[in-house]
């Protein structure tokens, strides 16, 4: 498909054209060198129209019901008159590099809502269950007029700080009755969470969910207070019975109001932009390294030496990096 001009992309995005928005996201996700300049031009021209949405990161272990929760939560928000974009990150296969990209089938009702937009993207090799260009995609959706951006991570438990570094509210979904709830939970992820929600709190699972809520509340009291002054609550919800959704949105609204009043909202956004800058530097340095002339051959020889035990992995890496390492 022929690329549009940067102005055509921008005009379509600002007009709320979903097709052009999708094409613009494809443009910024592209790894083709020829797409880098027009992608940057589009981002530069829509920047003034960004920053006004509520950015929410949603994570949790596989099986916690993220898609069902997001569909119910998203429908609640569109019912309030909000325009909602869901950036659903699919895990990529380490073997083939492919991903399922099946979120529209998992969120069938929400995907048909005219006030909602679901964009599945492959995680690629990125840790933390986010795509390489999630930040850029988020900005494009904001410029298109979406009030709430939901970022659904893979929930792999690796480097969750990545999604935390690009959202205003970080939501951790947990299951009750899945063994020792606190034993396997990384303290770092709990400390990052602005709220913990125990999902599937219905039927026979209602009592275990309430019990898990008490456990997490007690655990959170052991953590030092957040510099923002926010105290992370623990809630239970049932996406199937639509319970706890209203309360959660009120929690998010209260959180945003607090951060706006005490000035932390702008400070956090500034820190996110700095992290975006540094992550871009790291990504481009890595790309340049692997594309150096003759590097493929050098890496192949180093891999063979490591495989045969002739070189330590550390030695091989330092040799490839050169004397400046």
N, C-alpha and C positions, 0 to 999 in steps of 0.2 A: 504494500500500500504506500502511495506517495506521501512523503512528509509534508505537513503544512508549513507555512512560514511562522516564525515566532509570534507575529502579530495575530495571525489567524488562531493559533493556539490560545493566546491570551484572551482575545475577544470571545472565543467560545467558552473558555473556562469562566470568565466573569459573567457570561450570560447564563451559566448553569447548564450548558450543553453536556449531557452525560457522555455522549460518544466522543466528543473532543477531549473531555477530561480523561477518559480512558486512554485515548491515543497519546495525550500529554504524559500520562504516567508511564506508558510504554516507552516513550521517548527518554524520560529521565532514568528509567531502569536499564536502558540499553547500554551495553558495554562497547558498542561500536564507536570508534574514535570520531567518525563523522557526525555523530549525534551529540557529542559533548558540548560543543559551542552553542547550537540552538537550544539545547536543554538548559544551559546556564542563562541564556538570554530570556527564556520563558520565565525562569525562576526569578530573575532580577526584576522583571516587569510586573510580576504579581505580588512581590513582597509587601507592597504598601497595603494590600488587601488581605493580609494574613494576620494571625495572632489573636483573633477574636473568638475562637472556639474554646470549648472545654475539652482538653485532651486527656483521655482515660486509658491507662494500660491495664489489661486484664490477663492474669496469668494463673496457672494452676496445673496440677499434675494431669496427665491424660486420664480421661474417664471421669473427671470432676464435673463434666457437663457444661463446658465453656460455651459451646455453640448454642445449646438450648437456653442457657442463661442469657446470652447476648441477644438472641432472638426475642425473648420475653422483655428484656430490659429495653431493647431498641424499639419495640412496639409501644412500650409505655412512653418513651420519649417522643416518638412521632405523634402519639395521641395527645401530647402536651403542645403540639405544634412545632416541635423541634425537627430540624433536618439532620439526619444521622448518617455518618459515613463509617463503615466498618472496614478496617484494614486487617484482613485475616491472613496470617502468615502460615503457610503450609510447610511441613518439613520436607526437605529435599533428600532424595536418596543419595547416599554416599557412593553407591555403586554406579548408578546411571546418571545422577545429577538431576533426575526428573522429580516432580512433585505431583501430588494428587490434585490440588487446586479444586477441591470439591465443596467449598464452603457455601456456595449458592444452593447446593442440593441439601446441605445440612441446615440451612436457614431459609427454607423455601418460602415461608409466610413473609418474613422480613424482606426477602429479595424482591417480592412483588409489591412492596409498599412504595408508592411514588415519592415519599419523603425520605427514603433510605437508599443508600448506595453501598454495595458490597464489592470490595476489590481484593481478590485473593492474589497473593504474591509468594513466590518461592523464597524460602529462607536462604537458599544457596548454601554456602559454607559458613554463614555468619553464626556466631554463638549467640545465645540469649533468645533464640527464637524470633529474631527480627530480620527483615530483609535489608540488603545493603542500602536501599534508597527509601526506607520508611519515612525518614525525616522529610525528604523532598516530596514524597507522595502526600504526606500530612499537610504540607503547605499548599499544594495544589487543591486539595479538598477544602481547605479553609477559604481559599480564594474563590472557590465555586459556591460558597455560601453555606457550607455545612456548620451547624451550631455545635455539634458534639462529634468528636472523632474517637471511635473505639478501636484500640489496637489489641487484637487477640494474638498472643504469642503461642508458640508451639508448646511451651510449658516443659522444656527439657531440663530445667533446673541448672542451666549453665549460664553464667554471666548475665543474670537478670538485670544487672545494673544498666545494661544497654537500653532496655525499654523504659526503665525508671528515669533515665537521663533525657527522655524526650516527651514526657507526659506531665500533666498537672496533678493527676490523681492516680495512684498505683493500687490496684485492687487485687487481692490475693484470694482465690477461691480454694476452699478446702472441703474434703469429704470427712464425714464422721464414720467411725466404725471401721476404718481402714488400718487397723493395727494401732500401735502407739503413735497417736497423732503428733506428739511433740518430739519423739525420739529421732525421726528421720527428717524433721524440718530444719532447714538451715536457718540459723539465727539471723544471718544477714538479710535473707529475704523477708523474714518477719519484721525486722527493723525498718525495712524500706516501705512496707505496706502502710498505706493511709487508711485502709480498712480491710478486715478479714471477713469473708462471707462463707458460712457453712452451707453448702448447697444440698439439694435433694432432701430438705427438711420436711418430709411429708410421710404419711402412713406410719409404718412401723419404724421408720427412721427419724421420726420427730424427737423422741426422747434422747437417742444417741446424739442428735444434732445439738440439742440443748446442753447436754453434758460436755460435748466438745467445745461449745461456746464458752462455758465456764473455765475449761482448761486453758483456752487461748487467752481469755481475759486475764487470768492469773499470771500467765507467762509474760504478757505484754507489760504488766505492772513492774516486772523486774528490769525492763529496759530503761535506759536514761531518757528523759523527756526530749521530744523533738525540738530543735531550735526555733521552729515556727510557732510553738505553743500548742500545736494540734495533738490531741490525744486520740490515738487510733481505736475506733470501736470494733467490736465483733458482733456480727449479725447472723441470723439464720434466714434462709429463703427457700422457697419452692418455686422454681420456674414453671413447673407443670400446673401448680395451683395459683400462680401469680401472687404469692405472699412474700412480703419483705422487699418487694421491688420499690414501692413508694417510699419506704423508710430509707432505702439505700440512696435514692436520688436526693432525698432531703439531706443526708449526710454529706454527699458530694457538694451540694449547694452551700451548706454551712462551711465546709472546708474552703471552698473558693472565696466565700465572703470574708473569712478570717484572713486568708493570705492576701487578699486585696487590701483589707484595712491596715494590716501591719507591714505592708510593703514587700512581703516575701514573694508574692506572685511575680512581680517584675524581676526581682533578683534571681529567682529560679529560672525564668525564661532566659535571662542573660547567661547564666551558667550552662544552660542547655545549648545555646548558640556556640559557646566556647568549646563544649564537648563535641559538637558537630564539626567545628573547624579542625580539632585535633584528630578526630576519627577519620576525616577526609584526608588529612596529611598521611596518617598511617596507611590508609588503603592505597593511596597513590604511590607511596614509597615502596610498598610491597609489590605493586603492579610493575613499577619501573625496574625493580630488582629482577623479577622473573623474566622481564623482556630485554635484559641486557644482552648484547651480542655474545653468542657462544655459551650463554648461561645454561641452556637445557643440557648441553653436553657435560658441562662441569658438574651440574647437579646429578646427572646420571652416573658419572664416575664416583662422586662422593657417596651416593646411595649404595653403590656396589661395594665400596670400601667399608662402609658402615655395616652392610649386610654380612660381609665376610669377617668382620671383627678386626679389620686392619686400622680402623679409625674409630675413636669415640664420637658419638653424635655431636658433642660439644665442639670437638676439634674440627669436624667436617663443616659445621655451621660457621665457625670463626674463619676458616679458610675461604669459604665461599663469600663471606661478607667482606673479606679483604683487610688490609692493615688498619683501616680506620676503626674497625670493631674493637 
